[in-house]
Amino acid sequence: MKKILTQMLSGLLLLPALFFVSCEPAGVDMRTEMFTVDTRDWEWNDAYGRYEYVFDFYTLDEDMYWDGSVSAGVYMTEIGYDSQGRPYNYEVLRNLPFVHTYSDDGEIFTETIGFDLGAPSGRLPGTIAFYIQASDLSATAKYLADYRFKVTLFRDED
């Protein structure tokens, strides 16, 4: 009797494992694209008070635009210091929008680096606009730099 009870209990414990093995999770359509904007390519947009650069974004189809999600980041070089106090550079990936306050020669300003998606329409591709905007909305080109951006799109496949 004890042997039968043990076998039944073992069978009950295995039942959930069989359920999870037999049920596959829904698929996810995930697409990652890299974009680079050189310092000289930023264009001033007077209407929004920011520098921007717009790419055609062929990976962004109508299904992804309307039913998907997006995650984006910008690669930045930071300065660290070793145990002897010597500086060294290392790279970090910052989520967008990235908002940071700086002090430059006693002047304090806040900069926002972000992005906007434009919907694809018919035969026209979607677009992605990366932008840099200072807190005073000024066209201060000295703060522009080369930036690499990583954009990942997600959508359930079903």
N, C-alpha and C positions, 0 to 999 in steps of 0.2 A: 504494500500500500504506500509506503514511504517512497519507494522507487517511482511509482506512477505519479505521485504528487510532485516529485522533483522534476520529472520529465514534463509535466503539464506547466509547471512554473517556468521552466527553461523555455518552453515554446511560447508562453505569453511574453517573456522578456525579449524574444527574437522578433516578435510580430511587428513592433514599431520600426525596427531596423529594416525589415523587408519593405515596409511601407515607404520609408524614405529613399531606399535604393530604387524602388520601382517608379517613383514620381520624380520626373525631371523638372527643374525650375524653368520658368519662362526665360527665353533667350533675350539677350540685350544686344542691340546694335550699337556698337561703340566705335567712334571715328575720331582720330587725333590728327591735327594738322599743326604745322609750325609756320610762323610768319616772322619776317625780319623787316624792321623799318630802320633805315639808315638816317643819321642825323640830318643830312641834306634833303631827305624826302618828306619831312614833316611839313604840312601846309597849314597856314593860319586860316581858321574859320571865324570870321568876325561875328557872325550871327550867334555862335555859341561861346565866343571868347575862349577859344582853345586851339591848340595845334592838333591835327589829326592826319591820318593816312587811311584811305579806304581801299580794301582789296575785294575783287570778285571772289565769292566763297562758294565754289562749285560743289563742295561736299555738303553744304547746307541745302537740302532739298525741302520741298513743302511739308512732307511728313515729319521730318526732323524739326523744322521750324515750329510747326503747330503742336506737335505731340511729344517733343523731346525736351531735354534739359542740356544746359551747357555749363562747363567749368573752364575757366581761363586763368592763366598766370603769366607773369613776366619774369624772365631771368635777370638777376641783378648781381653785380660783383660787390662783395662786402670786403672790408678790411678787418682782419683779426690779428692777434698778437700771440707769438709763441711764449714759452716760459722765460726766455731771455729778453722779452719785450720787443723782439723784431717783428715788424709788420709782414703780413702775407695776405694775398687775395684768395677768396673762395667764392663760389657761386651759390646763390640761393634762388628758389622759385617762389615768388610772392603771388598770392591769390589776387585777382582783380575783382573789384576795384582796389587799388593800392593807394592808400592815403598816408602821406608822411609830412611832418612839419620839419623844416630846415631853418638853420640860422646861417646867413651868409653876410659877413662883414657887418654884423649887428642888425641886419634886416631879417625879420622872421616872416616866413611865408609857408603856406601849405600847398602841396602839389597832389593832384589826383591823376593816376594813370588808370584808364578804364577802357571799355569797349562797348560798342552797340552793334546789334545784328539787324540787318535789313532783310525783309522777307523776299524769297524768290517769287517771281510772278511770271507765269506762262513760260516763255523761252528765256526770260532773263534770270541770271543766277542770283542767289542770295549775295549779300555783302556783309563784310565785317569792317567796322571802323575802329581803329585804336586811337586813343586820344590822350593828351597831356594837358591838364588845365591847372593854372595857378590860382590861388585863392583870391587874388586881386583881378583876375581875368585879363591880365596884361599879356602882350605878345613879347615875352622876354625869351629870345632865342638862346641866350647863354645857358639855359637849363636843359636844352634838348640834348639827346644822346642817341646812340645806336641801341635798339632794344630788340630782343628775341621774345616772341610770345608763343605760348603753347595753348591750344584750344582743343577741348575734348567734348564731343557731342554724344549724348546717350538717348536711347529710345527703346522701349519694349518692342520686341519683334512681332508679338501677336496682335 
